[in-house]
Amino acid sequence: MKFNLIINSFIDENTYIIYDNNTALIIDPGSDFNKIDTFLKEHDLINISIYLTHSHIDHILSCDKLVFKYNAPIYVHKDEIDLLFDEKQNMSAMYDNINIKDAIAIENILKIKCLGTFNIYHVPGHTKGHSMLEAKELNALFSGDFVFYHEIGRCDLPTGNYNIMLDSLDILKTFTTDYDIYPGHGPQTSIKDELKHNPYIRR
């Protein structure tokens, strides 16, 4: 199993594609559908699923096109479903091509045939239903806008809450493996590095 990073052009949002055996899990498909689609075609990936760490506009811009072309199911934490379908609060109302009509609510695990089982961690704060995905085989946590390199996601958007975010950050102290962290924007980091240098965790 491998993964690839695509940096999208809208606001430099990161899309990650975990893939193996003609199967791909696309994490937070951002604005550059053509880049995403080209990678899928170049690697003969035809069985496509989508996982959303959260439902802000920059992380869902290619969802409709992927659903239309690949019949890709969308998975999102159960507490994020309401925000995903609220075009005003997730800021997608201004885009005519965003019209997500269906999604599958998940909670603790995500099973993708040919890729295996991934643990899902609910980490509210940036949004009420924000989650991150653990890929043990890749030694990776895909954190969305929960944790960045020495930073955290903003908490002043709809359903965000700073105090809840601070509580959620404590989950990083519970991991016994020093996972690499792949955020929704910016460069990768690691649990060890964030525990040592992130001022919001060290508070």
C-alpha positions as CSV (number, residue, x, y, z in Angstrom):
1,M,0.0,0.0,0.0
2,K,1.3,3.5,-0.9
3,F,0.0,7.0,-0.8
4,N,0.5,10.2,-2.9
5,L,0.1,13.9,-2.0
6,I,-1.6,16.3,-4.3
7,I,-1.4,20.0,-3.4
8,N,-4.4,21.8,-4.8
9,S,-4.5,25.3,-6.1
10,F,-7.5,26.8,-4.3
11,I,-5.9,27.5,-0.9
12,D,-3.0,25.0,-1.1
13,E,-5.2,22.2,0.4
14,N,-3.6,18.8,0.6
15,T,-5.3,15.8,-1.0
16,Y,-3.9,12.3,-0.1
17,I,-4.5,9.2,-2.2
18,I,-4.0,5.8,-0.5
19,Y,-3.8,3.1,-3.1
20,D,-3.2,-0.6,-3.9
21,N,-4.8,-3.3,-6.0
22,N,-6.6,-0.9,-8.4
23,T,-8.2,0.6,-5.4
24,A,-7.9,4.1,-4.0
25,L,-9.1,6.0,-0.9
26,I,-9.0,9.7,-1.6
27,I,-8.7,11.9,1.5
28,D,-10.2,15.4,1.2
29,P,-10.4,15.8,-2.6
30,G,-9.6,19.5,-3.1
31,S,-10.0,21.8,-6.0
32,D,-7.8,20.2,-8.7
33,F,-9.9,17.4,-10.0
34,N,-7.8,17.0,-13.1
35,K,-4.7,16.4,-11.1
36,I,-6.5,13.8,-9.0
37,D,-8.1,12.1,-12.0
38,T,-4.8,12.0,-13.9
39,F,-3.1,10.2,-11.0
40,L,-6.0,7.7,-10.8
41,K,-5.7,6.9,-14.5
42,E,-1.9,6.7,-14.5
43,H,-2.1,4.1,-11.8
44,D,-5.1,2.2,-13.1
45,L,-7.2,3.0,-10.0
46,I,-10.8,2.3,-10.7
47,N,-12.3,1.4,-7.3
48,I,-12.5,4.8,-5.6
49,S,-13.8,5.8,-2.2
50,I,-13.6,9.2,-0.5
51,Y,-12.9,10.0,3.1
52,L,-13.5,13.5,4.5
53,T,-11.7,14.7,7.6
54,H,-14.3,17.5,7.6
55,S,-16.6,19.2,5.2
56,H,-15.2,22.7,4.6
57,I,-15.3,23.8,0.9
58,D,-11.6,23.5,0.2
59,H,-11.7,19.8,1.2
60,I,-14.8,18.8,-0.8
61,L,-14.4,20.6,-4.2
62,S,-13.8,17.5,-6.3
63,C,-16.3,15.2,-4.5
64,D,-19.1,15.6,-7.0
65,K,-16.9,14.9,-10.0
66,L,-15.4,11.8,-8.4
67,V,-18.8,10.6,-7.4
68,F,-20.1,11.1,-10.9
69,K,-17.2,9.5,-12.7
70,Y,-16.3,6.7,-10.4
71,N,-19.5,6.2,-8.4
72,A,-17.3,6.8,-5.3
73,P,-18.9,6.6,-1.9
74,I,-18.2,9.4,0.6
75,Y,-17.4,8.6,4.2
76,V,-17.5,11.2,6.9
77,H,-17.8,11.1,10.7
78,K,-21.4,10.9,11.9
79,D,-21.1,14.2,13.7
80,E,-20.0,16.0,10.5
81,I,-23.0,14.9,8.4
82,D,-25.1,18.0,9.2
83,L,-22.3,20.4,8.3
84,L,-21.6,18.5,5.0
85,F,-25.1,19.1,3.8
86,D,-25.3,22.7,5.0
87,E,-24.0,24.7,2.1
88,K,-24.0,28.0,4.0
89,Q,-22.0,26.8,6.9
90,N,-19.5,24.7,5.0
91,M,-19.1,27.7,2.6
92,S,-20.0,25.7,-0.6
93,A,-23.1,27.7,-1.4
94,M,-21.2,30.0,-3.7
95,Y,-20.1,27.1,-6.0
96,D,-22.7,25.8,-8.4
97,N,-20.8,22.5,-9.0
98,I,-20.9,21.4,-5.4
99,N,-24.1,19.4,-4.7
100,I,-23.3,16.5,-2.4
101,K,-26.4,14.5,-1.9
102,D,-25.3,11.4,0.0
103,A,-22.6,10.3,2.4
104,I,-22.0,7.3,4.7
105,A,-21.7,8.1,8.4
106,I,-18.8,6.4,10.2
107,E,-17.5,6.5,13.7
108,N,-14.5,4.5,14.8
109,I,-13.4,2.5,11.8
110,L,-13.4,2.6,8.0
111,K,-13.2,-0.6,6.0
112,I,-12.1,-0.4,2.3
113,K,-12.0,-3.6,0.3
114,C,-8.5,-4.3,-0.9
115,L,-7.0,-1.6,1.4
116,G,-8.0,-2.9,4.8
117,T,-9.3,-1.3,8.0
118,F,-8.4,2.2,9.2
119,N,-9.0,3.6,12.6
120,I,-11.0,6.9,12.8
121,Y,-10.5,9.3,15.6
122,H,-13.1,12.0,16.4
123,V,-11.2,15.2,17.1
124,P,-13.7,18.1,17.2
125,G,-12.7,21.7,17.5
126,H,-12.1,22.9,14.0
127,T,-15.6,21.5,13.3
128,K,-17.9,19.5,15.4
129,G,-17.4,16.3,13.5
130,H,-13.8,16.6,12.5
131,S,-11.9,13.3,12.4
132,M,-8.5,11.9,11.5
133,L,-7.5,8.6,9.9
134,E,-4.8,6.3,11.1
135,A,-3.1,4.2,8.5
136,K,-0.8,1.8,10.5
137,E,0.8,0.3,7.4
138,L,1.9,3.7,6.3
139,N,2.9,4.9,9.8
140,A,0.6,7.8,9.2
141,L,-2.1,10.0,10.7
142,F,-4.1,12.0,8.2
143,S,-5.1,14.9,10.3
144,G,-7.1,17.3,8.1
145,D,-7.3,20.7,9.7
146,F,-6.9,19.4,13.2
147,V,-3.1,19.7,13.6
148,F,-0.6,21.4,11.3
149,Y,3.1,21.8,11.6
150,H,3.4,23.4,15.0
151,E,-0.1,24.8,14.6
152,I,-3.7,23.9,14.9
153,G,-6.8,24.6,12.8
154,R,-8.8,27.7,13.3
155,C,-11.8,27.4,15.6
156,D,-13.9,30.4,14.7
157,L,-15.8,28.9,11.8
158,P,-19.3,27.3,12.1
159,T,-19.4,24.4,14.7
160,G,-15.8,25.2,15.7
161,N,-14.9,25.5,19.4
162,Y,-11.5,26.5,20.8
163,N,-11.9,24.9,24.2
164,I,-13.1,21.6,22.6
165,M,-10.1,21.7,20.3
166,L,-7.7,22.0,23.3
167,D,-9.3,18.9,24.8
168,S,-9.1,17.0,21.4
169,L,-5.4,17.7,21.2
170,D,-4.8,15.5,24.2
171,I,-5.5,12.5,22.0
172,L,-2.0,12.9,20.5
173,K,-0.5,12.1,23.9
174,T,-2.2,8.7,24.0
175,F,-0.4,7.2,20.9
176,T,2.5,4.8,21.6
177,T,3.7,5.0,18.0
178,D,5.3,8.1,16.7
179,Y,3.2,8.5,13.6
180,D,4.0,10.9,10.8
181,I,1.2,13.4,10.6
182,Y,-0.1,14.5,7.2
183,P,-2.2,17.6,7.6
184,G,-4.8,19.3,5.4
185,H,-2.4,22.2,4.6
186,G,1.3,22.6,4.8
187,P,4.2,20.1,5.4
188,Q,4.1,16.9,7.2
189,T,5.1,16.6,10.9
190,S,5.1,13.9,13.5
191,I,3.4,13.2,16.9
192,K,6.8,13.5,18.7
193,D,7.6,16.8,17.0
194,E,4.2,18.3,17.8
195,L,4.3,17.1,21.5
196,K,7.6,18.9,21.8
197,H,7.0,22.1,19.8
198,N,3.3,22.7,19.3
199,P,2.4,25.5,21.8
200,Y,-1.3,24.5,21.9
201,I,-0.4,21.0,23.0
202,R,2.3,22.1,25.4
203,R,0.0,24.6,27.1
